[in-house]
Amino acid sequence: MSLVRKLKPDRNITGAVIPLSIAPIFGIASLVFGLPTGLVILGVMMWLFSLFFLYGYVRTGNAAQLALCAEGAIFGFMFVVFEPNFGSNRVGGREFKAAYISIVLFFGVLIVSLALTRRLKWRGREIFELAGESVEEIGDGYTSRPRPVGRLEYSAEQLHGFARFCSQHLIALPYNTSKNITLVPIKMGEEFGRILGLSGDYRDATWVNFDVEGEVSVHIAQKDYLDYRESLAFDQLCSSFGQVFIDFIELYIKGEGVRVIDRMDDLRLSIFS
């Protein structure tokens, strides 16, 4: 498979800025109000992140989100409830430090393992790379209207199962109605706004829609189109984007969902993009 990238380099730092913002907030709070207050504030922030990842699990079914939720909950509890034990040499202080170090090592190994195996990675960039891979022609530019791209035969049960599969593997976030399922691929760093509903109406994003009659249609947002290095032929890009998901659902229906993951892994994109 060609490793020529059709997308521009990933310069989105939102995914890093949000969690890393904890450190300066903790530092400033500790300097102004003292270390005990700083630790309590740190614990509360960890709880807030824990709640986000818990909601992320509820929304996606991605089990790796529970690991991040548990990490935030446990460390938040330790910082808030056991704050007096930090820096203490009294009886029990050593045991607390040993337990704290053990928990840090456990979650460190767990989170790194989940990250390296891409179980925490939102797969939006892989989807866009796969869509652009077969498009060689340069077009006249972007148009906003959705495009029909094909028709398939599937049962309602198969379609809902495929939507769960895409959600659990962070391929796309599903939005269900009585007549269709819309799948919205999300790039790393965009998950906070999309899951929390801060990124606007999902219908303005890039999506592929499967309706109950088997019709498949695609909408590509302008910001995503402009993320390609070149102005790719838009009709071809829409068709290719839809075909990626058509191939995916056909593999899923045949019980070969693992090949979907393999296709994305073969692109060898960074685990942070």
N, C-alpha and C positions, 0 to 999 in steps of 0.2 A: 504494500500500500504506500502511495506517495505521502511523504511527510511535508510537502509544500503547504505552507499555511495561507489560507485565504483571508483570515481575519487579521486585523491590526494587532500589535502586541497589547496584552492586557495591562492597562494602566489604572484600573479601578482599585482604589485602596480602601473602599468603604468597609469591606469585610475585615481588614486589619485594624482600621482606626477605631471601630466600635469596641472590640474587646480590649485593645491596647489603651484605650482612654481610661481604663480602670487604674492603671499605674499612676498617672499624674494626679488624678483625683485623690487617690489614697495618699500620695506624697504630700500634696498641699494640705489635706485635712490633718495629717499627722503633724506637720510643721505648725499649723495654726492652732489646733485644738489639743495636740498631744497624741502619742501613739495609741493609747486605749481607744480614744474616739475614732482615730483613723482606722483601726481594726474593725470597729463596729460598722463604720460606713462601708468598708471593704466587704464585710460580710453581707450587708444589705444589697450591695451591687451584685454580689455573687448570686444571691437569691433571685434578683430580678432576671439575671441571665438564665438561671435555672428554670424560671417560669416560662421564659421565651422558648427554651428548648423542649420543655414539656408540651407547650402548645404546638411546637414544630412536630413533635411525635404524634400528637393527636391529629394534626392536619395532614401528615404525610404517611404515618405508619412506619417511618424509617427508624429501626431499632437503635441505630447509633446515636440518635438524638437523646435517647434515654441515658446513655453514658455521660453525655455533656450535662444533662439535667442532674444526674446523681452527683457529678463532680461539683457543680455549683451549689447544690443543696448541702452537701457534706461540709465543704469548705466554708460556706456561709455560716453553718451551724457552729463550726469550730471557732471562727473569728468572732462571732457575736456572743456565744454562750461561754466559751472557754477562753475569752480574751485575757483574763488575769494570768493564765498559765504561760503566755508568751513572755519569754525573758525571765521566767521565774526559776529560782533554784530551790524552792521549797519542796516538801515531800509531795510526790506525785508529779512534779514538774518534769522530771526526767522521763517518766513513763509517758507523759503527754507528748513530749518532743519525739520520743521513739514512735509513738502511734502516728504523729503528724508526718514524720519522714516516711513511714511505711505507706501511708495513704497517698502522699505525693508521688512516690515511686510507682505505686500500683496504677494510679490514674495517668501518670506520665507515660508508662508503657502502653496502657490501653488506648489512650487517645492517639499516640503516635502510630500504633498499629492500625487503628481505624482510618487515620489520615492516609497512610501509605497504601492501604488497600482500597482507597477511594470510596469508602463507605460514608464519608462525611462530605464528599464533593458533589456540589450541584453541577449537573452535566450540560448546562446550556451551551457552553462554548463548543463542546463536542458535537452537539446537534447542529450548530451553525456551520462548523467546519465540514461535517458530513454533507450538509445541504449544498455548500458551495463547491465541494470537491469536483462534482461532475459538470459544473457550469464554467465554460471557457469563453463564451461570447461576452462582449461588453455591450451594454444596452444604453438606452436613453435616460435611465434614472428611475426614480421611485414613484409609485402610485399607491394610494392609501386603501383602495377598495379590496375586499377579500376576493380570493380566486378559488373556484372549484378545481380540484386536482384529480379526482378519481371517484370510483365507486367500488365498494367491497361488500361481501356477504359475511355477516357475523351476527351472533345472537346478542341479546342485551346482556346476558351473563358473561359472555366473552369480552364484550366491550368494557363492562365494569371491572372485570378481572384485569384487563390490560391497563385500565386507568390506575388501579391499585398498584400494579407492577411498576408503572412509570413513577408513581408517587413514592413508593417504598425505596426505589433505587435513585431517587432525586433526579430523574430524567426530565420530568415535567410536573407541574402542579395542576391537578384536575379541578375543573369547575363543572358541576353537574346540574342539569335541568331535567325536566320530564321528557324532553325531546332530543337532547344531545349531551355530549360530553366534550368539553373544550380543554385541551392540554396546553399549558403555558410553560415552555422551557425557561429556566432561570439560570443565569450565570452566577458564579461565585461572587459574593459581595452584594448581590441584589436580593438575597433571600430575606433579609430583615424587613425591608420595605414591602415586599410582596406578601409575605406571610402575615404581617401586621396590618395589611390593608392601607399602607401609606404611599403606595406607588400608583394610585389612581385606579381607574376601572380596568380590569384585566382585558376587556375587549379592545382597549387601545394598545395593548402589548402585542408581542408576536405570539401567535397561537395556531394550532391545528384543531379543527372541529370535526367530530364524528357524529352524525345524526342517526336517528333510529331507522332511517331508510337506507343507510349504508353510504350516503354521500359524504365525501371528505372535502373540506375546504380549508384554505390557509389565509392568514393575514400576517404580514411581516411589518413590524413597526419601523418607522423611519430611522430611529436611533440605531436599531440593529442592522438595518441595511447599510447605513453609513459606517458601521464598524468593519465592513469589508474593505480590503485594501483598494479594490477597484470597483467601478460601477457595473456590477454584473448584470447581465440581461435579466430583467425583473421577472418576466413570465417564466423563464427557465428556472430561476431561483425558487420561485413559489412552487413550481412543479417538483423540483428536486427536494425541497423542504417537506412537502407532503409525502413524497415517495419514501423518504427516510422513515416516517412514522408508519406508512403502509407496510414497508418491509418489516418494521419492528412488530407490528400487531400480527402479521402473518407468521413470523417466527414464534411469537408468544402462543398463538393458537395451536401451532404444531408442537408445543411443549419444549421449544428450544430458546427460551428466554435468555439463557446464559450466553447465547451467541450475540444478543443485543449488547450485553455488557462487554463482551470481547471486542466488538466493533469499535466501541468508544475507547476502550483501553488501548487498542492498537494505535490510536492517534498519538499516544504518549504526551498528552498535554500535562502541564504542571498541575500538581495537586492543589495549588493555590489559585488557579485561574479558571 
